[in-house]
Amino acid sequence: MRPFVYQGLPSRVVFGAGALAQLPQAIQAMGAQRALVLCTPEQRASAERVAQLLGDRAAGIFDRAVMHVPIETAREAREVARQLGADCAVAIGGGSTTGLGKAIALDSGLPILAIPTTYAGSEMTPIYGITEAGLKKTGKDLKVLPQSVIYDPELTLTLPVGLSVTSGINAIAHAAEGLYSVEGNPVIDLMAEEGIAAIGRALPRIVANAQDVDARGDALYGAWLCGIVLGSVGMALHHKLCHTLGGSFNLPHAETHTVVLPHALAYNAAAAPQAMRRIARALGRSDSPDSGQAAQAVFDLAKANGAPVALRDIGMKAEDLDKACEIALQNQYPNPRPLEARAIRALLQAAWEGARPA
Ligand SMILES: NC(=O)c1ccc[n+]([C@@H]2O[C@H](COP(=O)([O-])OP(=O)(O)OC[C@H]3O[C@@H](n4cnc5c(N)ncnc54)[C@H](O)[C@@H]3O)[C@@H](O)[C@H]2O)c1
């Protein structure tokens, strides 16, 4: 058996339909008295429900979370937390809202309780990102890992079907790259395969009926597992490409992951056959020796469930592909197959056109 290092991440998870009702006990378990509730402007109603549940322990609501955590928003939220005497933050929403909580925690050490409503998985990672002067800086610090997480599938019933599918494939991307990460280990492999399978099974059911709480539960369970993978082991080419496309070309987060993943997997297929077999198996493809099956299974999952499959359809301009390739080759993440400029450019072209990987 291969030797490995496994680094556990300390967090308490409460999972289940209606789990939000356990918020007061979860806050109490953290030893917190005054929580600042964070949300996006669109999720204000959910934040108000949270504040109501918290009663005396609600310090106030900050409802200006936005994508990529601009430093100005983070500073403003930190100041509001200070003025209100908050001793913890409750982030209800997707990765953007959790990200704002992390930015507050990074500076102030305030503990976070996260209530995720997408499948992005940020609540399970010690990774933060803050955007200053148009540049997103990321880092890792255990201080930003939410201490407590409540997963309540009922809160995801309102997640639009399109975003549910792309957010689910965003989660699959974390697990897929975890399976061939240089820091991979057998425990993470188990979580990754189970996470991909749970999401793969859930997405068609959510598309058929967005109000299917059981399917929502499976997707959120898968997202949890995939989030642990993201928080535990280093990511590779796929995440590098998505950070490039999101950071330098402002492409939408979950959609970009959805379009790029099949092509990143195709690029790595021959160099990581075991990981590919596990991904394909998790998505219900036969355990065949053809390592290209994983890439095709992800592409088919996206397409069959109405997600975008081409970069040109989500705002990427053809004339920017050369530049994207150049940036993606800088500060490379460890990857099973070395990054070759011509092959990466071809990958980007295929992703731009939305071609099904061969
Ligand atoms: N640090 C990490 O480990 C990590 C991991 C994953 C993602 N991220 C970051 O998170 C961001 C993306 O997060 P995201 O994809 O979750 O999107 P998001 O948080 O930006 O949410 C997208 C939109 O969906 C809305 N929304 C969320 N849940 C909803 C629900 N249940 N019902 C209705 N509307 C809902 C939000 O209010 C928002 O308007 C990116 O900035 C990404 O870099 C960070």
The ligand as an SDF file (V2000), in Angstrom:
LIG
                    3D

 44 48  0  0  0  0  0  0  0  0999 V2000
  -12.6040   29.0830   -0.6540 N   0  0  0  0  0  0  0  0  0  0  0  0
  -13.1310   27.9700   -1.1010 C   0  0  0  0  0  0  0  0  0  0  0  0
  -12.7960   26.8740   -0.6470 O   0  0  0  0  0  0  0  0  0  0  0  0
  -14.1690   28.0420   -2.1880 C   0  0  0  0  0  0  0  0  0  0  0  0
  -14.7630   26.8640   -2.6640 C   0  0  0  0  0  0  0  0  0  0  0  0
  -15.7380   26.9670   -3.6530 C   0  0  0  0  0  0  0  0  0  0  0  0
  -16.1050   28.2130   -4.1310 C   0  0  0  0  0  0  0  0  0  0  0  0
  -15.5020   29.3280   -3.6490 N   0  0  0  0  0  0  0  0  0  0  0  0
  -15.8900   30.6670   -4.1530 C   0  0  0  0  0  0  0  0  0  0  0  0
  -17.2960   30.7940   -4.0510 O   0  0  0  0  0  0  0  0  0  0  0  0
  -17.8040   31.5990   -5.1070 C   0  0  0  0  0  0  0  0  0  0  0  0
  -18.8900   30.8680   -5.8590 C   0  0  0  0  0  0  0  0  0  0  0  0
  -19.8470   30.3420   -4.9600 O   0  0  0  0  0  0  0  0  0  0  0  0
  -21.1910   29.6990   -5.4720 P   0  0  0  0  0  0  0  0  0  0  0  0
  -20.9800   28.9890   -6.7540 O   0  0  0  0  0  0  0  0  0  0  0  0
  -21.7450   28.9590   -4.3320 O   0  0  0  0  0  0  0  0  0  0  0  0
  -22.1050   30.9330   -5.8460 O   0  0  0  0  0  0  0  0  0  0  0  0
  -22.5490   32.2440   -5.0210 P   0  0  0  0  0  0  0  0  0  0  0  0
  -22.3310   32.0800   -3.5790 O   0  0  0  0  0  0  0  0  0  0  0  0
  -21.9020   33.4160   -5.7020 O   0  0  0  0  0  0  0  0  0  0  0  0
  -24.1070   32.2480   -5.3000 O   0  0  0  0  0  0  0  0  0  0  0  0
  -24.6090   32.5440   -6.5930 C   0  0  0  0  0  0  0  0  0  0  0  0
  -25.9900   33.1860   -6.4850 C   0  0  0  0  0  0  0  0  0  0  0  0
  -26.9340   32.2120   -6.0620 O   0  0  0  0  0  0  0  0  0  0  0  0
  -27.6690   32.6890   -4.9590 C   0  0  0  0  0  0  0  0  0  0  0  0
  -28.0350   31.5280   -4.1480 N   0  0  0  0  0  0  0  0  0  0  0  0
  -27.2340   30.7420   -3.4130 C   0  0  0  0  0  0  0  0  0  0  0  0
  -27.9370   29.7630   -2.8420 N   0  0  0  0  0  0  0  0  0  0  0  0
  -29.2290   29.9410   -3.2000 C   0  0  0  0  0  0  0  0  0  0  0  0
  -30.4280   29.2310   -2.9300 C   0  0  0  0  0  0  0  0  0  0  0  0
  -30.4500   28.1180   -2.2050 N   0  0  0  0  0  0  0  0  0  0  0  0
  -31.5610   29.7100   -3.4580 N   0  0  0  0  0  0  0  0  0  0  0  0
  -31.5570   30.7990   -4.2580 C   0  0  0  0  0  0  0  0  0  0  0  0
  -30.4480   31.5020   -4.5670 N   0  0  0  0  0  0  0  0  0  0  0  0
  -29.3060   31.0730   -4.0430 C   0  0  0  0  0  0  0  0  0  0  0  0
  -26.7270   33.6560   -4.2670 C   0  0  0  0  0  0  0  0  0  0  0  0
  -27.4040   34.5360   -3.4350 O   0  0  0  0  0  0  0  0  0  0  0  0
  -26.0620   34.3050   -5.4500 C   0  0  0  0  0  0  0  0  0  0  0  0
  -26.8570   35.3320   -5.9520 O   0  0  0  0  0  0  0  0  0  0  0  0
  -16.5960   31.9270   -5.9770 C   0  0  0  0  0  0  0  0  0  0  0  0
  -16.1350   33.2160   -5.6520 O   0  0  0  0  0  0  0  0  0  0  0  0
  -15.5790   30.8800   -5.5960 C   0  0  0  0  0  0  0  0  0  0  0  0
  -14.2620   31.2970   -5.8200 O   0  0  0  0  0  0  0  0  0  0  0  0
  -14.5510   29.2630   -2.6840 C   0  0  0  0  0  0  0  0  0  0  0  0
  1  2  1  0
  2  3  2  0
  2  4  1  0
  4  5  1  0
  4 44  2  0
  5  6  2  0
  6  7  1  0
  7  8  2  0
  8  9  1  0
  8 44  1  0
  9 10  1  0
  9 42  1  0
 10 11  1  0
 11 12  1  0
 11 40  1  0
 12 13  1  0
 13 14  1  0
 14 15  2  0
 14 16  1  0
 14 17  1  0
 17 18  1  0
 18 19  2  0
 18 20  1  0
 18 21  1  0
 21 22  1  0
 22 23  1  0
 23 24  1  0
 23 38  1  0
 24 25  1  0
 25 26  1  0
 25 36  1  0
 26 27  1  0
 26 35  1  0
 27 28  2  0
 28 29  1  0
 29 30  1  0
 29 35  2  0
 30 31  1  0
 30 32  2  0
 32 33  1  0
 33 34  2  0
 34 35  1  0
 36 37  1  0
 36 38  1  0
 38 39  1  0
 40 41  1  0
 40 42  1  0
 42 43  1  0
M  CHG  2   8   1  16  -1
M  END
$$$$
